[in-house]
């Protein structure tokens, strides 16, 4: 069963606010209504849930702002790397089927080259895939991997195994990941592949994966249907972080 509209809005806003600074302003209700193409009641219910969780505060004259969080509870990327997020991401990938739309060797664009710390050799393997469950398409994913590390990875392999697994099998040891989650509206191409309306709100994930020597080995840009994908963080006051991803209700019990 698809998630209620208010919960879809809540999921996108929650991930956006987790990356925002304390006291940052939250968009006015009318802007959120326009962005997500929903009514005021839906937006207010999503905001009310965020207030209940202590992520935002609402006060006359100040508007809606990200709540001030205790210093020990603020998420950092160093905290995140302590979790088994990478293993969880691989497990989720194993629970979906990949359709490889394209696989090519290209000269890395400037942003990709900077992220992957490429200098003289800027050749990368670019893969575009759609992942599906029994319920339908979940994500539209674009990855870039330095060609020196991607040699031997074929279209057929990508259709059968997660890319991180293939990189491990090539001899790399996964280290940590840095991830940013925000929102983006579906364009015509992505909307068709994910089976949503043009302009639908999607979860947008930018993830850089490093090996054990802190060398960047993969840049992933993913667009996810919020009714079929959730990224959940559990924070403790002692600074511990437990990060989990689930895809579809049928996987929630196993992953969370």
Protein Blocks (a to p, Z undefined) as FASTA:
>chain_A
ZZdfklmmmmmmmmmmmmpcehiacddfklmmmmnopafklmmmmmmmmmmnopaccdeh
klpadddddfklpccfklmmmpcklmmmmmmmmmpccddfbdcdddddfklmmmnopakl
mcdcddddddddfkbcfbdcdddddfklmgoiafklmmmpcfklmmmmnopacfbdcddd
ddddddfklmmmnopaehiacdddddddddfkopafbdcdddddfklgccdddddfkopa
cddddehjklmmmmZZ
